């Protein structure tokens, strides 16, 4: 797997080629000649137009995440949360937008109509649309960490603030793999932010929680994507510290649907736990379903996964409650909507249900909170100017969001974050309690026991 350490550099070359492809060009050169040409042309394309949109009173916020396929329930709920955050702001300010500006939300879908999953070419096009629109002041995305690797260099060169509602891969903001995060910051300036915890903390907390639950042997699976592989790597780091034996590891392709041969191998290794680095559309539900059909759950082997599987569609996709109940454990790098205790958090949860007739999905908390940060940054900037808004966002400190009071550190990570453990019970994803990387040493295992 060492060849994957060079993936960030390869991804950057792919990004540059995508940006060039978004601009008019003569007939394509042979493949071996196209990459150098893309490297020269991409920076120029990303730097236009000028940073300030002073010609009008409308500020646009471009969103970008999947709005079709398996991600539709989550993506649509996040979109609704963003709309609600803007409505709450307008209601609290007599209908006036931040800094007296009109806010327009432009919703883009970065999923492929063919696969229903995020697509790098579409994500690059979405980011470029924002860059090319002088009224676009903030790029609000992505959901998938792999997609963020595509758009981050584009928005960074253009000097546009980018904030995510859900990305958790550590290397997007701080040192993790070779060249990260500098490879995503060609200008040298931090322009990307998140209000949720990252996967290094999530993977470490997941391993400590597994140890607390008595799972001292584990078989690891991941989807070979940035997010899935990253969270499994973090799990391994902590597993080695707390004394969990790794009995096997395999990567799978998201296009696979038949994992019976692989899971027969897993079954033979007889782990107490299978930890899977997946999102809802990269093979996780199929793995869980086939663990059930092959009798792994009957043997007492449990499945644990990260936030990418904390999705309203999960239980149905794995074959129903009879498969998942008490067998599926999930971590989440933050607070789900129903866990919010602040007045602002309770208002968000109650008003979302009243407005849309449904509960907000897990990541809607952070879509709402990130939109709060966007509106606050525009207000403090005081004008429709990309640089001013970016600088205001970077300076966020003591901000009272729905999850608590926080700011951003020098890397764009939140200064305060939470981590929770969940179990599928009675057909629902149920919060058990707080988990942390140090819960084994601190003797706080009882905070998240089923």
URBELCOR-V162365 format. One record per pair of residues at least 24 apart in sequence whose ideal C-beta (glycine too) atoms are under 6 Angstrom apart, sorted by sequence separation. I is the first residue (numbers start at 0). J is the second residue. If there is no record, write none. Layout:
# URBELCOR-V162365
i=I j=J
i=I j=J
This chain:
# URBELCOR-V162365
i=122 j=146
i=126 j=150
i=144 j=168
i=147 j=171
i=246 j=270
i=283 j=308
i=301 j=326
i=302 j=327
i=303 j=328
i=304 j=329
i=305 j=330
i=306 j=331
i=15 j=41
i=18 j=44
i=117 j=143
i=123 j=149
i=217 j=243
i=306 j=332
i=335 j=361
i=18 j=45
i=122 j=149
i=126 j=153
i=130 j=157
i=166 j=193
i=223 j=250
i=262 j=289
i=277 j=304
i=420 j=447
i=422 j=449
i=78 j=106
i=122 j=150
i=126 j=154
i=169 j=197
i=202 j=230
i=206 j=234
i=215 j=243
i=216 j=244
i=218 j=246
i=253 j=281
i=258 j=286
i=336 j=364
i=117 j=146
i=155 j=184
i=156 j=185
i=161 j=190
i=169 j=198
i=201 j=230
i=205 j=234
i=218 j=247
i=219 j=248
i=220 j=249
i=221 j=250
i=253 j=282
i=256 j=285
i=266 j=295
i=272 j=301
i=273 j=302
i=274 j=303
i=275 j=304
i=278 j=307
i=288 j=317
i=371 j=400
i=119 j=149
i=155 j=185
i=156 j=186
i=160 j=190
i=161 j=191
i=162 j=192
i=163 j=193
i=167 j=197
i=168 j=198
i=169 j=199
i=203 j=233
i=207 j=237
i=216 j=246
i=259 j=289
i=277 j=307
i=287 j=317
i=288 j=318
i=296 j=326
i=152 j=183
i=155 j=186
i=167 j=198
i=198 j=229
i=202 j=233
i=206 j=237
i=210 j=241
i=222 j=253
i=251 j=282
i=258 j=289
i=262 j=293
i=272 j=303
i=277 j=308
i=279 j=310
i=291 j=322
i=151 j=183
i=198 j=230
i=202 j=234
i=206 j=238
i=284 j=316
i=368 j=400
i=152 j=185
i=210 j=243
i=284 j=317
i=368 j=401
i=199 j=233
i=203 j=237
i=207 j=241
i=155 j=190
i=198 j=233
i=109 j=146
i=151 j=191
i=234 j=274
i=58 j=100
i=66 j=108
i=68 j=110
i=67 j=110
i=56 j=100
i=57 j=101
i=58 j=102
i=59 j=103
i=60 j=104
i=61 j=105
i=62 j=106
i=63 j=107
i=56 j=101
i=65 j=110
i=231 j=276
i=57 j=103
i=59 j=105
i=63 j=109
i=230 j=276
i=68 j=115
i=218 j=265
i=67 j=115
i=227 j=276
i=311 j=360
i=218 j=268
i=227 j=277
i=65 j=117
i=218 j=270
i=309 j=361
i=217 j=270
i=216 j=270
i=347 j=401
i=216 j=271
i=217 j=272
i=218 j=273
i=219 j=274
i=220 j=275
i=221 j=276
i=222 j=277
i=168 j=225
i=214 j=271
i=217 j=274
i=344 j=401
i=168 j=226
i=214 j=272
i=343 j=401
i=222 j=281
i=222 j=282
i=168 j=229
i=63 j=125
i=339 j=401
i=209 j=272
i=61 j=129
i=334 j=402
i=61 j=135
i=59 j=134
i=230 j=305
i=59 j=135
i=64 j=140
i=57 j=134
i=60 j=137
i=61 j=138
i=62 j=139
i=63 j=140
i=64 j=141
i=58 j=136
i=62 j=140
i=63 j=141
i=64 j=142
i=60 j=139
i=145 j=224
i=145 j=225
i=52 j=133
i=144 j=225
i=52 j=134
i=144 j=226
i=334 j=417
i=333 j=417
i=45 j=130
i=48 j=133
i=332 j=418
i=77 j=164
i=331 j=419
i=329 j=421
i=338 j=430
i=328 j=422
i=327 j=423
i=324 j=423
i=323 j=423
i=17 j=120
i=21 j=124
i=201 j=305
i=18 j=123
i=17 j=123
i=21 j=127
i=320 j=426
i=45 j=153
i=50 j=158
i=46 j=156
i=45 j=156
i=45 j=157
i=314 j=426
i=42 j=156
i=205 j=330
i=201 j=330
i=201 j=332
i=14 j=149
i=18 j=153
i=196 j=332
i=195 j=332
i=10 j=148
i=14 j=152
i=195 j=333
i=116 j=280
i=167 j=332
i=7 j=176
i=195 j=365
i=7 j=178
i=11 j=182
i=194 j=365
i=7 j=179
i=4 j=177
i=194 j=368
i=7 j=182
i=194 j=369
i=165 j=362
i=241 j=439
i=190 j=389
i=164 j=365
i=164 j=366
i=164 j=369
i=162 j=369
i=69 j=279
i=69 j=280
i=208 j=420
i=204 j=418
i=192 j=407
i=192 j=411
i=194 j=413
i=191 j=411
i=196 j=416
i=189 j=411
i=196 j=418
i=159 j=385
i=208 j=434
i=158 j=385
i=211 j=438
i=158 j=386
i=160 j=388
i=160 j=389
i=207 j=436
i=210 j=439
i=204 j=434
i=204 j=435
i=207 j=438
i=160 j=392
i=204 j=436
i=207 j=439
i=203 j=436
i=211 j=444
i=137 j=373
i=73 j=310
i=173 j=410
i=172 j=410
i=72 j=311
i=172 j=411
i=208 j=447
i=72 j=312
i=172 j=412
i=136 j=385
i=136 j=388
i=83 j=351
i=79 j=355
i=97 j=374
i=80 j=359
i=98 j=377
i=97 j=377
i=98 j=378
i=97 j=378
i=76 j=359
i=80 j=363
i=84 j=367
i=98 j=381
i=100 j=383
i=76 j=360
i=77 j=362
i=81 j=366
i=77 j=363
i=80 j=366
i=84 j=370
i=88 j=374
i=73 j=360
i=76 j=363
i=80 j=367
i=84 j=371
i=73 j=362
i=77 j=366
i=81 j=370
i=60 j=373
i=58 j=383
i=52 j=383
i=51 j=384
i=50 j=385
i=50 j=386
